[in-house]
Amino acid sequence: MTKTKKKDNTIVINKKASHEYHFIEDFEAGLELQGWEVKSMRAGKANITESYVYIKDGEVFLTNCHITPLNTASTHVTAEPNRPKKLLLHRHQINHLIGAVERKGLTLVARSLYWIKGNVKLKVILAQGKKLHDKRAAAKEKDWNRQKQRVLKGGSN
């Protein structure tokens, strides 16, 4: 009997976001993409580190998401790597996000891109920015956990 390895559906993760923000709530959004963008994502040529999500005229958009065009993907379309992409959410989700961003002063962060049933999804997180002392405390706790693991691993030999 052979073991089947589960395929990882993640395209890219924004690791910087967990350092910069406290996560409050997350949403799964579809993206309105062009054909060459989907092909490039299948090849893993996407970057969302500097991207952010904004609301304009009751619609939600992702900007600064850099998708490097493949040179073999399309010859008749001029590829724009940083074009704003519309996010596909339900109306009640959009209303909830608008209320949180405008009233509570929260931020929308792009956390990760991944595949679900052949569709590209974006994990959008409603977040609050961390203060400098919060970042220091998080770094200190991370270092302490790393040292604890080393001590536990070394003591079991």
Secondary structure, DSSP 8 states (H G I E B T S, - for coil): ---------EEEE-THHHHHEEEEEEEEEEE---HHHHHHHHTT-EE-TT-EEEEETTEEEEES-EE---TTT-SSS---TT--EEEE--HHHHHHHHHHHHHH--EEEEEEEEEETTEEEEEEEEEEE--HHHHHHHHHHHHHHHHHHHHHHHHT-
